[in-house]
Amino acid sequence: MAQAFRSPFSIKAKYMKKITLFLMMAWACGQALAAPALSPKEAATATELAKNNGCLSCHALDEKIVGPAYSKVAAKYGDDKDAAVSLAQSIRNGSQGKWGRIPMPSHGNMSNEDILLLARWVMSTHK
């Protein structure tokens, strides 16, 4: 009996989501390393993103509301060269247990570029 030819390069659909996420995170890592400082325009855009996406309902620059102050997040992860990428992942997927019992909801409705900009902005608040 002859078997149908099966390409060794075919990728099952269930792996596509993981591969896509990996590639997006690799891209985000490269972006974070390529441009660590924020321009004034990027900072203004990030501030608007934080306002428009409910971030400021739970976070403030220098004081804890529901979640930690942005300056505390930046101070905690300031020595981590991958902090912006890790923070972007937490913004995208949500997180729990890093700063207490109250979970941060996911923000999967935002673009990867906007999430990375927000993460870089938070990391820039360290004094």
N, C-alpha and C positions, 0 to 999 in steps of 0.2 A: 504494500500500500504506500502511496506517495503522501508525504505530509506537506502541508502548506508551508511556504517559506516564511520565516518569522525574522524580522529585522532585529539585530542586537541593539539597535538604537531606539526602539520603540519604548515609550515611557507610559506607564500606567497612569490613568487619570488621578488615582489616589495620591500619587507622588507629586503631581504638578503643584499642588498648593504648598507643599513643603519646600519644593525647589524654588517656587516664586518667592516665598517668604525669605528664604536664605539669600536669594539674589537681591531682594530689596534691602535686607539688613547689611549685606556687603556693600551695596551702593551707599547706604546711609553712613556707614563707617567711613568710607572714602570721602564723603562730603564733609563729615565732621572733622576729619583730620585735615582736609584741604582748606577749610575756612573756619578756624576756631573763633575768630573775633567777629562781632556783629557790627554791621554798619548802622548808622542812625536810622536809615530807612527800614532795615531788617528789624531793629529794636521796636520801631513804631508799629510795624506790621505784626510782630509777635505780641505786642501789648493788645492790639485789636483782636487778634486771634484768641487770646486769653479771655478777653471780655465777652466776645461773641460765642464762645464755646463753653461757658459756665465755669471756667477754671477759677475765676475770682470769687465764686460762691463758696469755695472751700479753701482757697489759698490766698495769701497776701505776701507782699514783699518781705516784711520783717516781723510778722506775727502769725502765730498759729490760729487758724480759724477752726475748720474741721480737720484739714490736712496740714502738713508742716508748712512753715514759711519757705518761700523760694530761696531765701538766703541760707537757711538751714540745710536745704537739700544740696545747694551748691557747695556749702562748706563740708558736708559729709562726704561728698563724692568728688571733691575738687582735685584730689591726687590721682584719680582714676582717669587714664587717657581715653578710655572707652565710655566715660560717664554719659555723654550726650546720646550715644547710641543705646545704652542700657535704659536711660530715662525715656527715650523715644519709644522703646519697646513697652515700657510700663504705661506710658500714655496711651498707646495704641490698644494694648490688651487689658489694661487695668492691673491693679496689684492689691495685695493684701498682706499685712503682717510686717511690712518694712518700717512703718511709722506708728504702729498701734493696731487696734482691732478693727477699725473702720476701713472698709475696702475703698479703693479708688475705682470708679467705674471705667469701663473701656471707652475709648473715643475712636472707634473703628470707622466712623463717618467722616473723619478728617483725612486729608491726603497725607501721604508719607512726607512730602516736602514741608507741609505746614507743621506736622508733628515734630519733625527734626528741627525746624526753626524754633518752635516752642521749647524744645529740650535745650538747644543751644542758648536761648534767651535765659532760661532758668539757671543754667550753669554760669552765665555771665553776671548773675546777681551777687556772687560771692565777693565780699568786701575785704 
